[in-house]
């Protein structure tokens, strides 16, 4: 996964609240799964441009392998398959379907959420803080959390005054908002984001 801060604008406003509301940040994220991008695009207000599976040939498509699936074999109808073997089978099916004349826009229906994608998105500072508070939390799904931490690092490098205090709610607010679903390690999480 690669995260690039493409551009940002910071108007000359005195209050941090106004500055966050009227500033904009544009990122390119490459190599995340479609599952991750589907979580990302739920954040509004924002603008998104994502790589097309309709026009881009997905022959030998790259994909994300969750750590929990590495080395796992699943038996299906007397055949054991690893995640990699399953992805290769799907890729072969996709390619054969396209060769048989199935339009790429229809062949893509067999592609998994594991397929990697690239996406460009723009958020204002206020929404970005909201996104980071939710998605840097250790309760967030691992891939979007990894992406959010990388985004936060970039923002702290470029705009430390605005983003040094941003992180999951236990860091940002000083207490966990997850209730019974808390990770139970707020001090460990706070220390991580203090040193980020």
ZARO-193101 format. One record per residue: residue in three letters; x, y, z of N, C-alpha, C in turn. Coordinates in steps of 0.1 Angstrom, whole numbers. Example, Ala and Ser with C-alpha at 12.3 -4.5 7.8 and 13.67 -1.06 7.14 Angstrom:
2
+------+-------+--------+-------+--------+---------+-------+-------+--------+-------+
: resn : neast : nnorth :   nup : caeast : canorth :  caup : ceast : cnorth :   cup :
+------+-------+--------+-------+--------+---------+-------+-------+--------+-------+
:  Ala :   132 :    -57 :    78 :    123 :     -45 :    78 :   132 :    -33 :    78 :
:  Ser :   128 :    -22 :    71 :    137 :     -11 :    71 :   129 :      0 :    79 :
+------+-------+--------+-------+--------+---------+-------+-------+--------+-------+
//
This chain:
196
+------+-------+--------+-------+--------+---------+-------+-------+--------+-------+
: resn : neast : nnorth :   nup : caeast : canorth :  caup : ceast : cnorth :   cup :
+------+-------+--------+-------+--------+---------+-------+-------+--------+-------+
:  Unk :     8 :    -12 :     0 :      0 :       0 :     0 :     9 :     12 :     0 :
:  Unk :     6 :     22 :    -9 :     13 :      34 :    -9 :     3 :     46 :    -8 :
:  Unk :     7 :     55 :     1 :     -1 :      67 :     3 :     7 :     79 :     0 :
:  Unk :     1 :     88 :    -9 :      8 :     100 :   -13 :    -1 :    112 :   -11 :
:  Unk :     4 :    122 :    -4 :     -4 :     134 :    -3 :    -1 :    142 :   -15 :
:  Unk :   -11 :    143 :   -24 :     -9 :     149 :   -37 :    -9 :    165 :   -36 :
:  Unk :   -18 :    170 :   -28 :    -19 :     184 :   -27 :   -27 :    188 :   -15 :
:  Unk :   -25 :    200 :   -10 :    -34 :     205 :     1 :   -34 :    220 :     0 :
:  Unk :   -45 :    226 :     5 :    -45 :     241 :     6 :   -49 :    245 :    20 :
:  Unk :   -43 :    254 :    25 :    -46 :     260 :    38 :   -48 :    275 :    37 :
:  Unk :   -61 :    279 :    38 :    -64 :     293 :    37 :   -58 :    300 :    49 :
:  Unk :   -56 :    313 :    48 :    -51 :     321 :    59 :   -63 :    325 :    68 :
:  Unk :   -66 :    316 :    77 :    -76 :     318 :    87 :   -70 :    316 :   101 :
:  Unk :   -75 :    323 :   110 :    -69 :     323 :   124 :   -74 :    311 :   132 :
:  Unk :   -87 :    308 :   132 :    -92 :     298 :   141 :   -90 :    284 :   134 :
:  Unk :   -86 :    275 :   143 :    -83 :     261 :   139 :   -95 :    255 :   133 :
:  Unk :  -107 :    257 :   139 :   -120 :     252 :   134 :  -123 :    257 :   120 :
:  Unk :  -121 :    269 :   117 :   -124 :     275 :   104 :  -113 :    269 :    94 :
:  Unk :  -101 :    269 :    98 :    -90 :     264 :    90 :   -93 :    249 :    86 :
:  Unk :   -97 :    241 :    95 :   -100 :     227 :    91 :  -112 :    226 :    82 :
:  Unk :  -122 :    234 :    84 :   -134 :     234 :    76 :  -131 :    239 :    62 :
:  Unk :  -122 :    248 :    60 :   -120 :     254 :    46 :  -107 :    249 :    40 :
:  Unk :  -100 :    240 :    46 :    -88 :     234 :    40 :   -91 :    221 :    33 :
:  Unk :   -84 :    218 :    22 :    -86 :     206 :    15 :   -73 :    198 :    13 :
:  Unk :   -75 :    185 :    13 :    -63 :     176 :    12 :   -67 :    165 :     2 :
:  Unk :   -58 :    163 :    -8 :    -60 :     153 :   -18 :   -49 :    142 :   -17 :
:  Unk :   -53 :    129 :   -16 :    -44 :     118 :   -15 :   -46 :    108 :   -26 :
:  Unk :   -35 :    102 :   -30 :    -36 :      90 :   -39 :   -32 :     78 :   -30 :
:  Unk :   -41 :     68 :   -30 :    -38 :      56 :   -23 :   -38 :     44 :   -33 :
:  Unk :   -27 :     37 :   -33 :    -25 :      27 :   -43 :   -22 :     13 :   -36 :
:  Unk :   -28 :      3 :   -41 :    -26 :     -11 :   -35 :   -34 :    -15 :   -24 :
:  Unk :   -46 :     -8 :   -22 :    -55 :     -12 :   -12 :   -65 :    -22 :   -18 :
:  Unk :   -72 :    -30 :   -11 :    -82 :     -39 :   -16 :   -95 :    -31 :   -19 :
:  Unk :  -103 :    -37 :   -27 :   -116 :     -31 :   -30 :  -125 :    -31 :   -17 :
:  Unk :  -122 :    -41 :    -8 :   -129 :     -41 :     5 :  -126 :    -29 :    13 :
:  Unk :  -113 :    -25 :    13 :   -109 :     -13 :    20 :  -115 :      0 :    13 :
:  Unk :  -114 :      1 :     0 :   -119 :      13 :    -7 :  -134 :     14 :    -4 :
:  Unk :  -141 :      3 :    -3 :   -156 :       4 :     0 :  -158 :     10 :    14 :
:  Unk :  -149 :      8 :    23 :   -150 :      14 :    36 :  -147 :     29 :    35 :
:  Unk :  -137 :     32 :    27 :   -133 :      46 :    26 :  -144 :     55 :    20 :
:  Unk :  -150 :     50 :     9 :   -160 :      59 :     2 :  -173 :     61 :    10 :
:  Unk :  -174 :     55 :    22 :   -185 :      57 :    31 :  -184 :     71 :    38 :
:  Unk :  -172 :     76 :    38 :   -169 :      89 :    44 :  -173 :    100 :    35 :
:  Unk :  -182 :    109 :    40 :   -187 :     120 :    33 :  -186 :    132 :    42 :
:  Unk :  -184 :    144 :    38 :   -183 :     148 :    24 :  -168 :    146 :    19 :
:  Unk :  -167 :    141 :     7 :   -154 :     139 :     0 :  -157 :    136 :   -14 :
:  Unk :  -146 :    137 :   -22 :   -147 :     134 :   -36 :  -137 :    122 :   -39 :
:  Unk :  -142 :    113 :   -48 :   -134 :     101 :   -50 :  -133 :     98 :   -65 :
:  Unk :  -121 :     94 :   -70 :   -119 :      88 :   -83 :  -112 :     75 :   -81 :
:  Unk :  -118 :     64 :   -86 :   -112 :      51 :   -84 :  -109 :     44 :   -97 :
:  Unk :   -99 :     36 :   -97 :    -95 :      28 :  -109 :  -107 :     20 :  -113 :
:  Unk :  -109 :     20 :  -126 :   -120 :      13 :  -132 :  -117 :     -2 :  -134 :
:  Unk :  -126 :    -11 :  -131 :   -125 :     -25 :  -134 :  -133 :    -28 :  -147 :
:  Unk :  -140 :    -18 :  -152 :   -148 :     -19 :  -164 :  -138 :    -18 :  -176 :
:  Unk :  -129 :     -9 :  -175 :   -120 :      -6 :  -187 :  -106 :    -12 :  -185 :
:  Unk :  -102 :    -13 :  -173 :    -88 :     -19 :  -170 :   -89 :    -34 :  -170 :
:  Unk :   -81 :    -40 :  -178 :    -80 :     -55 :  -179 :   -75 :    -60 :  -165 :
:  Unk :   -81 :    -70 :  -160 :    -78 :     -75 :  -147 :   -71 :    -88 :  -148 :
:  Unk :   -64 :    -91 :  -159 :    -56 :    -103 :  -161 :   -45 :   -103 :  -150 :
:  Unk :   -43 :   -115 :  -144 :    -33 :    -116 :  -133 :   -35 :   -105 :  -123 :
:  Unk :   -47 :   -102 :  -119 :    -49 :     -91 :  -110 :   -42 :    -92 :   -97 :
:  Unk :   -36 :    -81 :   -92 :    -30 :     -81 :   -79 :   -41 :    -81 :   -68 :
:  Unk :   -37 :    -86 :   -56 :    -47 :     -87 :   -46 :   -40 :    -86 :   -32 :
:  Unk :   -48 :    -83 :   -22 :    -43 :     -82 :    -8 :   -47 :    -95 :    -1 :
:  Unk :   -37 :   -100 :     6 :    -39 :    -113 :    14 :   -39 :   -109 :    29 :
:  Unk :   -50 :   -110 :    36 :    -50 :    -108 :    50 :   -41 :   -118 :    57 :
:  Unk :   -34 :   -114 :    67 :    -25 :    -123 :    75 :   -33 :   -135 :    80 :
:  Unk :   -45 :   -133 :    83 :    -53 :    -144 :    89 :   -56 :   -155 :    79 :
:  Unk :   -54 :   -152 :    66 :    -56 :    -162 :    55 :   -43 :   -168 :    50 :
:  Unk :   -32 :   -163 :    54 :    -19 :    -169 :    49 :   -17 :   -182 :    55 :
:  Unk :   -14 :   -192 :    46 :    -12 :    -206 :    50 :   -24 :   -214 :    53 :
:  Unk :   -36 :   -208 :    52 :    -49 :    -215 :    54 :   -52 :   -223 :    42 :
:  Unk :   -56 :   -235 :    44 :    -62 :    -243 :    33 :   -76 :   -247 :    36 :
:  Unk :   -84 :   -246 :    26 :    -99 :    -249 :    28 :  -102 :   -260 :    19 :
:  Unk :  -109 :   -270 :    24 :   -113 :    -281 :    15 :  -127 :   -278 :    10 :
:  Unk :  -128 :   -279 :    -4 :   -141 :    -277 :   -11 :  -142 :   -288 :   -21 :
:  Unk :  -153 :   -296 :   -18 :   -155 :    -308 :   -27 :  -143 :   -316 :   -30 :
:  Unk :  -137 :   -321 :   -20 :   -125 :    -330 :   -20 :  -112 :   -323 :   -26 :
:  Unk :  -112 :   -310 :   -27 :   -100 :    -303 :   -32 :   -96 :   -292 :   -22 :
:  Unk :   -83 :   -293 :   -18 :    -79 :    -282 :    -8 :   -73 :   -270 :   -16 :
:  Unk :   -77 :   -258 :   -12 :    -73 :    -246 :   -19 :   -67 :   -236 :    -9 :
:  Unk :   -56 :   -230 :   -12 :    -51 :    -219 :    -5 :   -58 :   -206 :   -10 :
:  Unk :   -56 :   -195 :    -3 :    -61 :    -182 :    -8 :   -55 :   -179 :   -22 :
:  Unk :   -42 :   -181 :   -23 :    -35 :    -178 :   -35 :   -40 :   -186 :   -47 :
:  Unk :   -43 :   -199 :   -44 :    -48 :    -208 :   -55 :   -62 :   -204 :   -59 :
:  Unk :   -70 :   -199 :   -49 :    -83 :    -194 :   -52 :   -83 :   -182 :   -61 :
:  Unk :   -74 :   -173 :   -58 :    -72 :    -160 :   -66 :   -68 :   -164 :   -80 :
:  Unk :   -59 :   -173 :   -81 :    -54 :    -177 :   -94 :   -65 :   -183 :  -103 :
:  Unk :   -74 :   -191 :   -96 :    -85 :    -198 :  -103 :   -95 :   -187 :  -108 :
:  Unk :   -98 :   -177 :   -99 :   -107 :    -166 :  -103 :  -101 :   -159 :  -115 :
:  Unk :   -88 :   -156 :  -114 :    -81 :    -149 :  -125 :   -82 :   -156 :  -138 :
:  Unk :   -80 :   -169 :  -138 :    -81 :    -177 :  -150 :   -95 :   -177 :  -155 :
:  Unk :  -105 :   -178 :  -147 :   -119 :    -178 :  -151 :  -122 :   -164 :  -157 :
:  Unk :  -118 :   -153 :  -151 :   -120 :    -140 :  -156 :  -113 :   -139 :  -170 :
:  Unk :  -101 :   -143 :  -172 :    -94 :    -142 :  -184 :  -101 :   -150 :  -195 :
:  Unk :  -104 :   -162 :  -192 :   -111 :    -171 :  -202 :  -125 :   -165 :  -206 :
:  Unk :  -132 :   -159 :  -197 :   -145 :    -153 :  -200 :  -143 :   -141 :  -210 :
:  Unk :  -133 :   -133 :  -207 :   -130 :    -122 :  -216 :  -126 :   -127 :  -230 :
:  Unk :  -118 :   -137 :  -230 :   -113 :    -143 :  -243 :  -125 :   -149 :  -251 :
:  Unk :  -135 :   -154 :  -244 :   -147 :    -159 :  -250 :  -157 :   -149 :  -254 :
:  Unk :  -154 :   -136 :  -252 :   -162 :    -125 :  -256 :  -171 :   -118 :  -246 :
:  Unk :  -169 :   -122 :  -233 :   -177 :    -116 :  -223 :  -170 :   -102 :  -221 :
:  Unk :  -179 :    -91 :  -221 :   -173 :     -78 :  -219 :  -166 :    -77 :  -205 :
:  Unk :  -155 :    -70 :  -204 :   -148 :     -68 :  -191 :  -157 :    -63 :  -180 :
:  Unk :  -167 :    -54 :  -184 :   -176 :     -49 :  -174 :  -185 :    -60 :  -168 :
:  Unk :  -187 :    -71 :  -175 :   -194 :     -82 :  -170 :  -185 :    -93 :  -163 :
:  Unk :  -174 :    -95 :  -169 :   -164 :    -105 :  -164 :  -160 :   -100 :  -150 :
:  Unk :  -159 :    -87 :  -147 :   -155 :     -83 :  -134 :  -164 :    -87 :  -123 :
:  Unk :  -176 :    -92 :  -126 :   -184 :     -97 :  -115 :  -179 :   -108 :  -107 :
:  Unk :  -169 :   -115 :  -113 :   -163 :    -127 :  -106 :  -151 :   -122 :   -97 :
:  Unk :  -147 :   -110 :   -99 :   -135 :    -105 :   -91 :  -138 :   -103 :   -76 :
:  Unk :  -129 :   -107 :   -68 :   -131 :    -106 :   -53 :  -128 :    -92 :   -48 :
:  Unk :  -133 :    -90 :   -35 :   -130 :     -77 :   -28 :  -115 :    -76 :   -25 :
:  Unk :  -107 :    -87 :   -27 :    -93 :     -87 :   -24 :   -85 :    -80 :   -35 :
:  Unk :   -91 :    -78 :   -47 :    -84 :     -71 :   -58 :   -79 :    -57 :   -53 :
:  Unk :   -67 :    -54 :   -57 :    -62 :     -41 :   -53 :   -67 :    -30 :   -63 :
:  Unk :   -67 :    -18 :   -58 :    -72 :      -7 :   -65 :   -64 :      5 :   -62 :
:  Unk :   -66 :     16 :   -70 :    -60 :      29 :   -66 :   -71 :     39 :   -66 :
:  Unk :   -70 :     48 :   -57 :    -81 :      58 :   -55 :   -75 :     71 :   -52 :
:  Unk :   -80 :     82 :   -58 :    -77 :      95 :   -54 :   -89 :    101 :   -47 :
:  Unk :   -86 :    107 :   -35 :    -98 :     113 :   -28 :   -94 :    127 :   -22 :
:  Unk :  -103 :    135 :   -21 :   -102 :     149 :   -15 :  -112 :    150 :    -4 :
:  Unk :  -107 :    154 :     8 :   -115 :     157 :    19 :  -111 :    171 :    25 :
:  Unk :  -121 :    177 :    31 :   -117 :     189 :    39 :  -111 :    185 :    52 :
:  Unk :  -104 :    194 :    59 :    -97 :     190 :    71 :  -107 :    185 :    82 :
:  Unk :  -119 :    191 :    83 :   -128 :     187 :    93 :  -132 :    172 :    91 :
:  Unk :  -136 :    168 :    79 :   -139 :     154 :    76 :  -127 :    145 :    78 :
:  Unk :  -116 :    150 :    74 :   -104 :     142 :    76 :  -101 :    139 :    91 :
:  Unk :  -103 :    148 :    99 :   -101 :     146 :   114 :  -112 :    135 :   118 :
:  Unk :  -124 :    137 :   114 :   -135 :     127 :   117 :  -130 :    113 :   112 :
:  Unk :  -126 :    112 :   100 :   -122 :      99 :    94 :  -110 :     93 :   102 :
:  Unk :  -100 :    101 :   106 :    -89 :      96 :   113 :   -92 :     92 :   127 :
:  Unk :  -102 :     99 :   134 :   -106 :      95 :   147 :  -112 :     81 :   147 :
:  Unk :  -120 :     78 :   137 :   -126 :      65 :   136 :  -117 :     54 :   131 :
:  Unk :  -109 :     57 :   120 :   -102 :      47 :   113 :   -88 :     44 :   119 :
:  Unk :   -83 :     52 :   128 :    -70 :      49 :   134 :   -72 :     41 :   147 :
:  Unk :   -85 :     40 :   151 :    -88 :      32 :   163 :   -84 :     18 :   161 :
:  Unk :   -79 :     11 :   171 :    -76 :      -3 :   170 :   -88 :    -12 :   168 :
:  Unk :  -100 :     -7 :   169 :   -112 :     -14 :   166 :  -115 :    -14 :   151 :
:  Unk :  -109 :     -5 :   144 :   -111 :      -4 :   129 :  -105 :    -16 :   122 :
:  Unk :  -110 :    -20 :   111 :   -105 :     -31 :   103 :   -90 :    -28 :   100 :
:  Unk :   -82 :    -38 :   100 :    -67 :     -37 :    99 :   -63 :    -29 :    87 :
:  Unk :   -68 :    -31 :    75 :    -63 :     -25 :    63 :   -66 :    -10 :    63 :
:  Unk :   -78 :     -6 :    66 :    -81 :       8 :    66 :   -74 :     15 :    77 :
:  Unk :   -72 :      8 :    89 :    -64 :      14 :   100 :   -50 :     17 :    95 :
:  Unk :   -44 :      7 :    88 :    -30 :       9 :    83 :   -30 :     21 :    74 :
:  Unk :   -40 :     22 :    65 :    -40 :      33 :    56 :   -42 :     47 :    63 :
:  Unk :   -51 :     47 :    73 :    -53 :      59 :    81 :   -41 :     64 :    88 :
:  Unk :   -33 :     54 :    94 :    -21 :      58 :   101 :   -11 :     64 :    91 :
:  Unk :   -10 :     58 :    79 :     -1 :      64 :    69 :    -5 :     78 :    65 :
:  Unk :   -18 :     80 :    64 :    -23 :      93 :    60 :   -20 :    103 :    71 :
:  Unk :   -22 :     99 :    84 :    -20 :     107 :    95 :    -5 :    111 :    96 :
:  Unk :     4 :    102 :    93 :     18 :     105 :    93 :    21 :    116 :    83 :
:  Unk :    16 :    115 :    71 :     18 :     125 :    61 :    13 :    138 :    65 :
:  Unk :     1 :    139 :    71 :     -5 :     151 :    76 :     4 :    157 :    87 :
:  Unk :     9 :    149 :    96 :     17 :     154 :   107 :    30 :    160 :   102 :
:  Unk :    35 :    155 :    91 :     47 :     160 :    85 :    45 :    174 :    79 :
:  Unk :    34 :    175 :    72 :     31 :     188 :    64 :    23 :    198 :    73 :
:  Unk :    15 :    194 :    82 :      7 :     203 :    89 :     6 :    199 :   104 :
:  Unk :    18 :    199 :   111 :     18 :     194 :   125 :     9 :    202 :   134 :
:  Unk :     7 :    215 :   132 :     -1 :     223 :   141 :   -16 :    218 :   141 :
:  Unk :   -20 :    213 :   129 :    -34 :     209 :   128 :   -36 :    194 :   132 :
:  Unk :   -26 :    186 :   130 :    -28 :     171 :   131 :   -20 :    164 :   141 :
:  Unk :   -11 :    171 :   149 :     -4 :     164 :   160 :   -13 :    159 :   171 :
:  Unk :   -24 :    165 :   173 :    -33 :     160 :   183 :   -44 :    151 :   178 :
:  Unk :   -43 :    147 :   165 :    -53 :     138 :   159 :   -49 :    124 :   160 :
:  Unk :   -58 :    115 :   162 :    -56 :     101 :   163 :   -70 :     95 :   167 :
:  Unk :   -70 :     82 :   172 :    -82 :      76 :   176 :   -88 :     84 :   188 :
:  Unk :  -101 :     82 :   191 :   -108 :      90 :   201 :  -101 :     89 :   215 :
:  Unk :   -95 :     78 :   218 :    -88 :      77 :   231 :   -76 :     87 :   232 :
:  Unk :   -70 :     90 :   221 :    -59 :      99 :   220 :   -65 :    113 :   218 :
:  Unk :   -74 :    115 :   209 :    -79 :     128 :   205 :   -87 :    134 :   217 :
:  Unk :   -96 :    126 :   222 :   -105 :     131 :   233 :   -99 :    129 :   247 :
:  Unk :   -90 :    119 :   248 :    -85 :     115 :   261 :   -92 :    104 :   268 :
:  Unk :  -103 :     98 :   261 :   -110 :      87 :   266 :  -116 :     79 :   255 :
:  Unk :  -118 :     66 :   257 :   -123 :      57 :   247 :  -138 :     59 :   246 :
:  Unk :  -143 :     59 :   233 :   -157 :      60 :   231 :  -164 :     47 :   226 :
:  Unk :  -156 :     36 :   227 :   -161 :      23 :   222 :  -169 :     15 :   232 :
:  Unk :  -170 :     20 :   245 :   -178 :      13 :   255 :  -173 :     -1 :   257 :
:  Unk :  -182 :    -11 :   257 :   -179 :     -25 :   259 :  -170 :    -30 :   248 :
:  Unk :  -169 :    -24 :   237 :   -161 :     -29 :   226 :  -146 :    -23 :   226 :
:  Unk :  -143 :    -17 :   237 :   -129 :     -11 :   238 :  -119 :    -21 :   236 :
:  Unk :  -107 :    -17 :   231 :    -96 :     -26 :   230 :   -90 :    -29 :   244 :
:  Unk :   -93 :    -20 :   254 :    -88 :     -22 :   267 :   -74 :    -17 :   270 :
:  Unk :   -68 :    -11 :   259 :    -54 :      -7 :   261 :   -52 :      8 :   257 :
:  Unk :   -60 :     17 :   262 :    -59 :      31 :   258 :   -46 :     37 :   260 :
:  Unk :   -39 :     34 :   270 :    -25 :      40 :   273 :   -15 :     35 :   262 :
:  Unk :   -16 :     23 :   259 :     -7 :      18 :   248 :   -10 :     25 :   235 :
:  Unk :   -23 :     26 :   232 :    -27 :      33 :   219 :   -22 :     48 :   220 :
:  Unk :   -25 :     55 :   231 :    -21 :      69 :   232 :    -6 :     70 :   230 :
:  Unk :     2 :     61 :   236 :     17 :      62 :   235 :    21 :     61 :   220 :
:  Unk :    14 :     51 :   213 :     18 :      49 :   199 :    15 :     62 :   191 :
:  Unk :     4 :     69 :   194 :      1 :      81 :   186 :     9 :     94 :   191 :
:  Unk :    13 :     93 :   203 :     22 :     104 :   208 :    36 :    103 :   201 :
:  Unk :    40 :     91 :   198 :     53 :      89 :   191 :    53 :     89 :   176 :
:  Unk :    41 :     88 :   170 :     39 :      87 :   156 :    46 :     98 :   148 :
+------+-------+--------+-------+--------+---------+-------+-------+--------+-------+
//
